[in-house]
């Protein structure tokens, strides 16, 4: 579900990190302000230099919104490790390349990882 929502927003013109936040706003009832979406313009395209993927950054921000500081720190490590294992890299320039299927593929797979982590954590409580 999260993947479909994120790709919907991506196709509507939201950047990579914005589409993840918008999807989580819809799926998890997290109020995302216009200012928060605007903040994403500073991290888009790997912080403007093709560095760390902003989809990953947005996912970590969502964990911070949904869980306590202690839990979100633990979950971000899990998320980062899964992302690294799945794509072999955290770098936006690398991930946009054809070897990973491009941004839409990265958005979809990352949202699936994020959704699974969130569901697993909620099921513990």
C-alpha positions as CSV (number, residue, x, y, z in Angstrom):
1,X,0.0,0.0,0.0
2,X,2.8,2.4,0.9
3,X,4.6,1.7,-2.3
4,X,1.5,2.5,-4.4
5,X,0.8,5.8,-2.6
6,X,4.5,6.9,-2.9
7,X,4.6,6.1,-6.6
8,X,1.3,8.0,-7.1
9,X,2.8,11.1,-5.5
10,X,6.1,10.7,-7.4
11,X,4.2,10.6,-10.7
12,X,2.3,13.7,-9.6
13,X,5.6,15.6,-9.4
14,X,6.7,15.2,-5.8
15,X,10.4,14.6,-5.4
16,X,11.7,11.3,-3.9
17,X,11.6,12.2,-0.3
18,X,8.4,14.2,-0.5
19,X,6.5,11.3,-2.1
20,X,7.6,9.0,0.8
21,X,6.4,11.6,3.4
22,X,3.1,12.2,1.5
23,X,2.5,8.4,1.3
24,X,3.2,8.0,5.0
25,X,0.9,10.9,5.8
26,X,-1.9,9.1,4.0
27,X,-1.2,5.6,5.2
28,X,-0.2,6.2,8.8
29,X,-2.2,9.4,9.5
30,X,1.0,11.4,10.2
31,X,0.3,15.2,9.7
32,X,3.1,16.4,7.3
33,X,3.3,20.2,7.1
34,X,4.0,22.2,4.0
35,X,7.2,23.2,5.7
36,X,8.3,19.6,6.1
37,X,7.7,19.0,2.5
38,X,9.7,22.1,1.6
39,X,12.6,20.8,3.8
40,X,12.7,17.8,1.4
41,X,13.9,20.1,-1.4
42,X,17.2,20.4,0.5
43,X,17.8,16.7,0.6
44,X,16.5,15.8,-2.9
45,X,18.9,14.2,-5.4
46,X,21.3,13.1,-2.8
47,X,21.5,16.5,-1.1
48,X,22.0,18.0,-4.5
49,X,25.3,16.3,-5.1
50,X,24.1,12.7,-5.7
51,X,25.1,11.6,-2.3
52,X,22.8,9.7,0.2
53,X,19.4,8.8,-1.2
54,X,16.6,11.0,-0.1
55,X,14.2,8.2,-0.1
56,X,16.2,6.6,2.6
57,X,16.4,9.9,4.5
58,X,12.6,10.3,4.3
59,X,12.1,6.8,5.6
60,X,14.3,7.5,8.6
61,X,12.4,10.7,9.3
62,X,9.1,8.7,9.2
63,X,10.5,6.3,11.8
64,X,11.3,9.3,14.0
65,X,7.7,10.5,13.6
66,X,6.1,7.2,14.4
67,X,8.3,5.8,17.2
68,X,10.1,6.9,20.4
69,X,13.7,8.2,20.0
70,X,15.1,5.0,21.4
71,X,13.0,2.8,19.1
72,X,13.6,5.0,16.0
73,X,17.4,4.8,16.5
74,X,17.2,1.0,16.6
75,X,14.9,0.8,13.7
76,X,16.9,3.2,11.5
77,X,19.9,0.8,11.8
78,X,17.7,-2.1,10.7
79,X,16.3,0.0,7.8
80,X,19.8,1.3,6.7
81,X,21.2,-2.3,6.8
82,X,18.3,-3.6,4.7
83,X,18.6,-0.8,2.2
84,X,22.4,-1.4,1.9
85,X,21.8,-5.2,1.5
86,X,19.1,-4.6,-1.1
87,X,20.7,-2.0,-3.3
88,X,24.4,-2.4,-2.4
89,X,24.8,1.3,-2.0
90,X,23.3,4.4,-0.3
91,X,24.4,6.8,-3.0
92,X,21.7,8.6,-5.1
93,X,23.8,8.8,-8.2
94,X,24.5,5.1,-8.2
95,X,20.8,4.2,-7.4
96,X,19.4,6.3,-10.2
97,X,21.5,4.3,-12.6
98,X,19.9,1.5,-14.7
99,X,21.5,-1.3,-12.7
100,X,19.0,-0.6,-9.8
101,X,16.0,0.1,-11.9
102,X,16.0,3.8,-11.3
103,X,14.2,6.0,-8.8
104,X,10.7,4.5,-9.1
105,X,12.2,1.0,-8.4
106,X,14.1,2.4,-5.4
107,X,11.1,4.2,-4.1
108,X,8.9,1.1,-4.4
109,X,11.3,-1.3,-2.8
110,X,12.3,1.1,0.0
111,X,8.6,1.8,0.8
112,X,8.1,-2.0,1.1
113,X,11.0,-2.3,3.5
114,X,9.8,0.6,5.5
115,X,6.3,-0.7,5.7
116,X,7.5,-4.1,6.8
117,X,9.6,-2.6,9.6
118,X,6.7,-0.5,10.8
119,X,4.3,-3.4,10.8
120,X,6.7,-5.6,12.6
121,X,7.3,-3.0,15.3
122,X,3.6,-2.3,15.7
123,X,2.9,-6.0,16.1
124,X,5.3,-6.2,19.1
125,X,3.1,-3.8,21.0
